Amino acid sequence: MRAMIAPVVLLTALATTHAHAQTTPQPKSPSKATWLSVLSTVVPTAGGIGLIAVSDGTEPLQILGGVLIGLGVEIGPSVGHFYAGRTGLLLPRILASGAFAYAALDSDNWDTGEGLAIVGIAVAGATVLIDIALASDAATAWNKKHGAITAWLAPVPRDGHLALGAGVRLRF
């Protein structure tokens, strides 16, 4: 009987350790969140601009270029927030862009439509910059919420001058 209990205890301990390892959250990197947002915005947008530039009037390439630009501008800035379990300003950006585009295209007056288009581009551009700038904060917030270990380096006053100090935050 004892010979059967030992393997059962061992398997139970291994299963418990494995389950605990799976539930312990891994910290999200603030710099990775920022780079994900930057690259997910810049790469498709640049690719779309490049496709339109070399399209030579070819409609399928222009459409594909437009789609890439749209994905880069609308979704790209929020990718770092997705990594951190949030959406960032994705929904407000899509709603504002859509509303201004609809108003601009629906306008009978070219000057009014052009003005609305410029305002829409400015609003979308502002939300792009804000989303990229706040991606690292989203990762930091995720780490705080999930109790992940965070570490940092900061200047610390010491003997009348600044020295490099380190801090670690643990949450149980």
N, C-alpha and C positions, 0 to 999 in steps of 0.2 A: 504494500500500500504506500509506504514511504517513497518508493521508487517512482510512483506515479505522481505524487504530490509535487516533488521537486520540479519536473518539467512544466507542470501547470503553473506553479508560482513563477518560474522563469519566464514563460510565455506571457503571463499576465503583466509582469514587470516590464517586459519589452514593449508590449502593446500600450501600456500606460505611458511609458517614456516616449514612444513614437507619437502617440496622440498629443502629448504635451508639446512635443517639438513642432507639430503641425499647427497648434493653436497659438504659439508664441509669435507675436507679430514681428516682422522684420522692419526696421526703420526705413522710412522713405527718404531718399537723398534730395535735399532742397536744390542742389546744383543740377542733379539729373532732371528734376521737374522743370527747371528753367530751360535747360538744353533741349528737352523734349518739345517744349512749346516753341522755342526759337527755330529748331530744325524742321518741325512739322509745319511751320508757317513759311519759312524761307524756301525750302527745297521745292515743294509743289508750286509755289507762286513763281519762283524763278524758272522752273520747268515750263509752266504755262506761258510765261512771257516769251521764253525761248521758242516754244512751238509756234506761237502767233507770229513771231519775228521771221521764222523760216518758212512759214506756211505758203508764201507766194500766192495768197488768195485762195488756197485750198480750204474749202469749207469744213471738212471733217477735222483737219488739224486745228483750225481756229476754234471750233466747238470744243475739242479736247483741251486746248490751251485754256479756254474760258472756264471749263470745269475744274481743271487743276488750280487755276487762280482762285476760283470760288472755294474749293476745299481748303486751300492753304490759308486764305484770309478768314473764312468762317469757322472752320473746325480746328485748324492748326494751333492757334494760341491756347486752346483749351486742353490740348493733349497732356500737358504737364499737370493740369488739374485732374484729368481722368486718372492719371497715375496715382494721384493722392486721394482718389475716391470722391472727387467733386466735379462740377461741370464748369466752374468759372463763369464767365459772362457769355457763354455760348448762346443761350436762349435770347437774352436781350439783344445780342449782336445780330442774330438771324432775324428777329422781329423788326428791329430798327432798319436793317438793310432792306428787308422786304417791303416795309412800309414806305420808305423813302423812294425805293426803286419803282414801286407801283404808282406813287403820287407823281413822280417825275415823268414816267411813261404815259400816264393818264392825262397829263396837263396839255391843254390846247395851246398854251402860250410857251414858246420855246425858252424865253428868258426865265419864266417861272419853273419850268421843268428842269432847266440847267441848274438853277439855284438849288432846287430840292435835291438834285443828284449830288451836287457838291456838299451839301449839308449831310446827306446820307453817307458819303465817302468819309467825311470828317468824323462822324459818329462811329462808324465801323472802325476807322483807323485808331480812334481813341480807345475803343474797347479792346482792340488787338494789343496795343501797347500796355494797357492796364493788365490784361490777362497774362501777358508774358512777364511783366514786372511782379505780379502776385503769385506766380506758380510756385516759387520757393516757399512763400508763406503757407500755401495749401499743404505742402509736404510737412512743414514744421507743425502745423495744426494737426495733421494726421498723426504725427509722432506723439504729440501731447495727448491726444484723445485715446490712442491705443497703448499708451504707456511704454513706448519704445525708448530705448536708451538714446540720449542725445549728448553730444559732446561739442565743445566749442573752445576757441582760443580768443582771448581778448586782452587789450592792454590793461594793466593793473598798476595803480600808483604805488611806488615803493621807494623809500629813501629819497624823496624829492624828484624822482624821475619815473618814467613809465617802463615797466617790464612786461614781458609776455607771460600771461597767466592762462591756465587751462581750467575748464569746468566740465563736470559730468552730471547729468540729471538722470536718476533712476526712479522709476515709479513701479510700485508693486500693487 
